Amino acid sequence: MNLELLLDHLEEAHLAALIGLLAGAVFGVAAQRSSFCLRAATVEFARGSLGPRMAIWLLAFSTAVVWVQGAQELGLFRPEEARMMAVTGSWSGAIAGGLMVGIGMVLARGCPGRLLVLAATGNLRSVMSGLIFAVVTQMSISGVLSPLRQWFAGLWVTTGGHNVDLVAALGLPHVAGLLFGIATAALALVLARRNRIGPRALLFASAVGFAVALGWVLTYSLAQIAFDPVTVTSITFSGPSANTLMFFLEPAPAASFDIGLVPGVFIGAFAAAALARELKFQGFEGEGQMRRSMLGAVLMGFGAMLAGGCSIGAGVTGGSIFVATAWLALLSMWIGGIVTDFLVDQPGARAPA
């Protein structure tokens, strides 16, 4: 993509939105066809299985790491210029927020990214949960929940006015990130072969990681040539969900990467499901499921803003550039999801019919 040529015809903010639309569409298609979801992977792990969902998640995650770290080695991207790395991180927010996201995604039966993908296929449960997630996220950014978020996030923060590069903090060379990604991808392929996952599913799982790298590289490239400051970012669903909601409510909305991202994911997932003839309206199975989905969405909305990102934003996007608090948030999400499945869903699954 020749960004300099496009800048001759588009404003910088509109070009950023176009980049978000492109990265989102790639993610939407790939996530829908691969059934990528952190919640599904944690549930498998909680039940003692390294099954297909775990293989898909590991491959998507490792592919993101390989593409992003490879781009860094080629000089196409500098992680230190990413907003996630350039701002002060919160250790306390990563722990508490990550746990809340982990609990919430099990209750809602989908992480934020998965809810958006399912909503595009006609899942009305995901539509409602996604709207609640966006509203609570906005409340956590600048609404009534903002003071609580700021207080909790400020309890334990990184020093120096920026986040921590995990690779550098461990005294490892830059190439260590790339080697880690390759090793994790090899493990994912071993699990995929054991679970007899076909090449098409593997391709789409890899494309999830590629979409994350695409967002990082293109926003970085735009920032280098733009006259006005451009945020170097990639795929996440906490801030963008709230920003997209406000875009349609504010009298003079501004375009940005976030504004293109959410519609891009929806369009990509919808197109993929339509071509596969998987569009189908689905609702709640009962009052109990509605209550737990609503509670899960609330927990994910506040937790994602506290943790500095959702299961995609912190878990994959932040993890791919080795933001230390993102890795801590991801670990907390896994713990929250595993414990919640063990305490809430497994007792019902073990009960006699």
N, C-alpha and C positions, 0 to 999 in steps of 0.2 A: 504494500500500500504506500503510494507516494504522498506522504502527508503534506509536503511543501506545495505540491500541485493542488491538492485539495484546499489548502489554506487560501489559495487565490480565489476560491469560489465560495468558501464557507467561513463563518465566524469561528473563532477558536472553541467557544462553548458548544456550538452546534457540531463541530468535528469531534469533540470529546464525547458528545452524546451518540454520534454515529459509531465511534469506536466501542462504546458500551453496548450499543445495539448489536454489533457484529460479535463481540465476545460473548454476549448473552445468548445470541442465537445458536452459536456453536455449543455452548454449555447446555442449552435447553434440549437440543437434538440429542447430544451425547448422553446426558443424564437420563432422558426418557427411555432411550433404547438400551441403556446398560442397567437401569434400575439402581443407579448409584445413590447410596444413602448411608450416612454414618449410623443412624439409629438401627438399621437392619444389621449392620456389621457388629454393633455392640451387643445386640440381642443374641446373635449367633454365638459370639464369644462367651456371653454370660451363660449360655446353655451348653458349654463345653464343646463347641464345634468351630472348626476353621473351615467354614463352608464357602459357597459361591459369593455370598454378600461380602464376606471378609476379603476374598480375593479381588473382587471388583473395587472395593474401597482402597485397598492397598495399592492396586495398580494405578488408580486415578491419582492417589496421593503421590506415589513415587514418580509417576510421569510428570506431574507438576514440578517436583523437585528437580528432575533431570533437565526438563526444558528450561526452567528458570535459571538454574545454576549454569547450564550450558550457555545460555544467553549472556550471563555475567562473564563467563570466561572469554566469550567472543567480543566483549565490549559493547553489547547491545542493550545492557541494562545495568544500573548501579543500585543495589538494594538500599544503600544508605540514603538515597534520595526518595525512597518510598515514604509516604506519610506515616505508615504504620511503624517504621523504624525511626523516623525523625522526631517523633513526639515522645513525651514521657510515658512510659508504660506503668501499668498497675499490677503488682503481684497479688494484692488482696482481691482486686477485681477479677483477675484471671482465675483464681481459685473459686471464689464464691459464684461468679458469673458462669464459669465453666460447669460447675455442678448444677446450677439452675438450668442451663441449656440441656445438659445431659438428662436431667429429670424430666424436663418439659418435652423433649423430643420423643421419649418413650410414652408419656401420657398422651401426646397428640398423635402418636404413631407416624412420625415423620419429622425430620429436621427442617429448618426453614426453607432451604433450597428444594428439598423434596416436596414440601407442601405446595410451592409455586408450580413445580412441574406437574404434580397431580391435579392442581386446580385447572391447568390448561387442558387436561384430558376430560374434564367434566366432573371431577370429584368435588361436590358441594361442601363436604366436611372440610376439605383443604381450603376452599375459598373462604369460609367463615374463620377458620383458624388463622389463615394468612392475614386477613383484615385485622383481627384482634392483635396479632403479632405486630403489624405495622403501626397500629394506634398506640400500643404500649411502648413501642420503640420511640415514637415521637414524644410521648409523655416523658420518657427517660432522657431524651435529648434536651428538651427545653420546656417541658411541662411540669406537672406537680411531682413527678418522680425524680426530676433532675437533681434537686438538692440531696436526696438520699443516695443517688448514684454517685454524685461527686464526693460526698462524705465517705462512702464506703471505699471508693476507688483511691481516695487519698490516704488511706490508712497505711499503705505500704507501697511505695513507688520506686521506680528505677532512678538512679542518680545521673547527674550530668545533663539533664534536660532532654534526653533521648532514650530510646529503648536499647536493649542489649542484643548484640549479634551473638547468637549462641556459638557459632563456629569460632569466632574470634575470641570469645570469652573462654573457650576451652583450649585456646592456644593452638588450634589446628590450621593448616593452610586452607586457602579458598577452595581448592579442588576437593577437599574432604566432603563438602556438601554434595558435589556431583557424584562422588564415589558412593556416598550413603544412598543417594537416590537410585543408582544403578543396582546396588546390593538389594535394596528393598523391592525394586522391580523384579529382580530375579526370584526373590521369595514369593512375590505375588504370582508370577508365572508358574512356579512349582505348585502353589495352591490351586491355581486355575486348571492345571493339567490334572491334578488329583480329583477335582470336582467336575471334570469334563466340560469346561466352559469353552464354547466355540470361538473361533477367530473373530467373528463379527462382534460379539459382546466384548471381547478384549480390545478391539479397535475402538469401540465407542467409549469404553472405560478410559482408554488412553487419551481420547479426545477431550474428556473432562479436564484432565491435567493440562492438555494443550491450551484449552480455553483460558485457564488461569494465567499461563505464561503469555498468551496473546494480549491479555489485558495489561499485564505489567509492561511488556516491551513497547506496546503502542502508546500507552499514556506517558511512558518515559520519553519516547521519541518525540511526542508532541510537546512535552515540557521543554525540550532542548531548542525548539524552533519557535515556540509561541512567544508573543510579546508580553502578554499578561501571564501571571502565574497559573500553572496547571497542576492539579493534584496528581501525583504518581500513585496509581491505585490499581486494583484488579477486582475480581469477583468476590462479593460479599452480599449478604441480604439483610443486614440489620439497618444500617444507615440508608442504603438505597431504597428499601421498602418504605421507610418513613418519608424520605425525600420525594419519592414518586407519588405518595399519597398527598403530600402538601403541594406538589406541582399542580394538581388538579383542583386545589382549594384556594390557593393564593391568587390575588388579582394580577400580579406581574411575575409569573414564575420564570426561573432561570434554568437554562439547559446545562447539563453536565453529564459526565460519564454515568453517574447513578441513574439519571433520567432515561438513558437509553438501555441500561442493563436489564431492569426488570421487564419491560415490554419485550426485549430481545429474547429473554429466557422463555417467556410465555409464548411468543410466536414460534420459537424453535421447537418447544415441547409439543405445542398444538399441531404443528405441521408433521412432526415425526409420528405422533399418535394417529393423526388422520391417515397418513400413508400406510400405516400398519393396521388400520381399521380397529383402533383401540379406544376411540372416543366413546365414552359412556357416562351418563349421569349416575352419580352415586351419592347417597345421603348418609345420615347417621343411622346406625343400627338400633339405637335406643337412647333413652334419656341419660343413662350412665355414661355412654360413650361421648355424648355431647358435653357433659360436665367435665370429664377428664381432658377432652380436646381443648376446651376453652381455658382450663387451668394451665395446661401445657403451653398454650400459645402465650399466655401472660408471663409465665416463667421464662420462656425463651426470649420474649421481647425485652424484658428488663435485664435478664442474664446476659444476652448478647451484647448490649450496650455496656454493661459492666465489665465484661470480659474483653472488650475491644474487638469483637467480631463474633459471628455465628459459627456453626460447625463447618461452614465453607470458608468464611472470611478469616477466622482465626485458625481453624483446623487444617485447611489446605493452602489458602492464599498466604496467610502469615507464616505457616509452617514451611512453605516453599522457599522463603527468604530467611528462614531460621531466626525469626523474631522470638526472643526467649519467652516473653509473656504469652505469645500465641501457643507455643509448645506446652506451657504450663496449663493454659486454658483447654487445649486439646486433651491433655491427660485428665483434667478434671471432668471434661465431658464424658470421656470413656468411663470414668469411675461412677459418675452420676447415672449414666445410662445402665451400666451393669447392675448397680445396687438397686435401682428402681425396678428393673425387670425381675430381679431376684425376689424383691419384696412384694411387688404388685401383681405382675403377670404370671410368674412361674407357679405360685400357689394354686391359681385357677387352672393352669395347664396340668398340674399334677393331681388335681382333685378327681375322684372317680366319677364317671358319667352317670 
